[in-house]
Amino acid sequence: MWILPFAGPLLIGTIANSLVIKGACPACRKQFAGYKNQMIRCASCGNIVWQPEGDSFGRDSRRTGSRKSKPEIIDVEFEEK
């Protein structure tokens, strides 16, 4: 019983950390953090750095029913002059 005050906060912290994603933006290398169930944009450059699976371009996969289409991914390279 005396362990609960010590183990409780550690357990809650571990669960909370499993729901959070942290990293560096691939475009500008600034740090970002957010919840795994949300789309995360870089605060510095505005790029989307995390998008949960099943959420393609803001549409909920439950509403699309049986119609499933893959998003078209376009690879773009920039050249500075």
N, C-alpha and C positions, 0 to 999 in steps of 0.2 A: 504494500500500500504506500510506503514511503517513496518508492521509485516513481510513481505516477507523476508527481510534480516535475521531475527531471526528464522523464522519457516522453511526456506529452508534448512539450514544445519541440523537441527534436523530431518526433514523428510528424507533427504538423508541418514543420519546416521542410522535411523530406518530401512530403506529398505536394506542398506548394511549389517546390523546385521542379518537380516532374511535370507541372503544368505550364512552366515558363520556358521560353526559348530566348537565348541570348546569342549574339554573334556580331560580326563586322559586315557592313554593307559591301558587296562585291564591287560596287562602282566607286564609292568615295572613301571606303575603309573606316567610316564612323561606326561607333558601337550602337547597337539597337537591342531592345528587349521588349517582349510582349507575351501574350498568352497564345498557346498553341492552337486554340480553337478560333482565333481571329486572324484576319489578314493584317500583316504588319508592313507599314511603309517606313522607309528611312526618313527621319526628321530633317536630315540635312539636304538630301537631293530629291526625295520624293519617290524613289524607286520602290517597287514591291519587293520585299526581301523574304517574306514568308506568306504562304497561302495554304490553308488546310486542304487536305485531300477531299474531293467531293464537292468543293466550292470552286466552280470555274467561272471566273469573271462575275462574281456577285450573285449568281443564281444558285439557289438551294437545290441540291440533287433530288430531294424528296418531291419537289414540285414538278420536276420534268417528267416524272413517271417512267415509262419504259423507253422513252426516247433518250438515247445516250449518244452524244457526239463528242469527239475529241476536239479540244481547242487547237487552233492552228497557231503554231509557235514560229515566230519570225526571228531569225538571228540577224542582228544589225551590228556592223562595225563602223566606228567613227574614225575619221582621219582629220587630225588637226593641221591647219596650214599656218 
